[in-house]
């Protein structure tokens, strides 16, 4: 089980690089929220990715 959080944060860096600062902030906020609520729970790669995607989508609304 691999944690995709670092990869998702690299996406935020890419978004900033191409001028999509608002989208980068949504991604970063989703990661921050997920890390704060995660605790010591063990989740699959896809579960973490799904949570991050849902978090970013909710920030975009």
MODELLER restraints for C-alpha pairs under 7 A, 6 or more apart:
rsr = mdl.restraints
at = mdl.atoms
rsr.add(forms.Gaussian(group=physical.xy_distance, feature=features.Distance(at['CA:1:A'], at['CA:44:A']), mean=5.73, stdev=0.5))
rsr.add(forms.Gaussian(group=physical.xy_distance, feature=features.Distance(at['CA:1:A'], at['CA:45:A']), mean=5.75, stdev=0.5))
rsr.add(forms.Gaussian(group=physical.xy_distance, feature=features.Distance(at['CA:2:A'], at['CA:45:A']), mean=5.42, stdev=0.5))
rsr.add(forms.Gaussian(group=physical.xy_distance, feature=features.Distance(at['CA:3:A'], at['CA:45:A']), mean=5.51, stdev=0.5))
rsr.add(forms.Gaussian(group=physical.xy_distance, feature=features.Distance(at['CA:4:A'], at['CA:45:A']), mean=6.36, stdev=0.5))
rsr.add(forms.Gaussian(group=physical.xy_distance, feature=features.Distance(at['CA:4:A'], at['CA:49:A']), mean=6.47, stdev=0.5))
rsr.add(forms.Gaussian(group=physical.xy_distance, feature=features.Distance(at['CA:5:A'], at['CA:31:A']), mean=6.97, stdev=0.5))
rsr.add(forms.Gaussian(group=physical.xy_distance, feature=features.Distance(at['CA:9:A'], at['CA:28:A']), mean=6.64, stdev=0.5))
rsr.add(forms.Gaussian(group=physical.xy_distance, feature=features.Distance(at['CA:12:A'], at['CA:24:A']), mean=4.40, stdev=0.5))
rsr.add(forms.Gaussian(group=physical.xy_distance, feature=features.Distance(at['CA:12:A'], at['CA:27:A']), mean=5.97, stdev=0.5))
rsr.add(forms.Gaussian(group=physical.xy_distance, feature=features.Distance(at['CA:12:A'], at['CA:28:A']), mean=6.50, stdev=0.5))
rsr.add(forms.Gaussian(group=physical.xy_distance, feature=features.Distance(at['CA:13:A'], at['CA:24:A']), mean=6.95, stdev=0.5))
rsr.add(forms.Gaussian(group=physical.xy_distance, feature=features.Distance(at['CA:15:A'], at['CA:21:A']), mean=6.42, stdev=0.5))
rsr.add(forms.Gaussian(group=physical.xy_distance, feature=features.Distance(at['CA:15:A'], at['CA:23:A']), mean=6.76, stdev=0.5))
rsr.add(forms.Gaussian(group=physical.xy_distance, feature=features.Distance(at['CA:15:A'], at['CA:24:A']), mean=5.39, stdev=0.5))
rsr.add(forms.Gaussian(group=physical.xy_distance, feature=features.Distance(at['CA:16:A'], at['CA:24:A']), mean=5.84, stdev=0.5))
rsr.add(forms.Gaussian(group=physical.xy_distance, feature=features.Distance(at['CA:26:A'], at['CA:56:A']), mean=5.13, stdev=0.5))
rsr.add(forms.Gaussian(group=physical.xy_distance, feature=features.Distance(at['CA:26:A'], at['CA:59:A']), mean=5.47, stdev=0.5))
rsr.add(forms.Gaussian(group=physical.xy_distance, feature=features.Distance(at['CA:26:A'], at['CA:60:A']), mean=6.44, stdev=0.5))
rsr.add(forms.Gaussian(group=physical.xy_distance, feature=features.Distance(at['CA:27:A'], at['CA:56:A']), mean=5.09, stdev=0.5))
rsr.add(forms.Gaussian(group=physical.xy_distance, feature=features.Distance(at['CA:30:A'], at['CA:52:A']), mean=5.69, stdev=0.5))
rsr.add(forms.Gaussian(group=physical.xy_distance, feature=features.Distance(at['CA:30:A'], at['CA:55:A']), mean=4.72, stdev=0.5))
rsr.add(forms.Gaussian(group=physical.xy_distance, feature=features.Distance(at['CA:30:A'], at['CA:56:A']), mean=5.07, stdev=0.5))
rsr.add(forms.Gaussian(group=physical.xy_distance, feature=features.Distance(at['CA:31:A'], at['CA:52:A']), mean=6.20, stdev=0.5))
rsr.add(forms.Gaussian(group=physical.xy_distance, feature=features.Distance(at['CA:34:A'], at['CA:52:A']), mean=6.87, stdev=0.5))
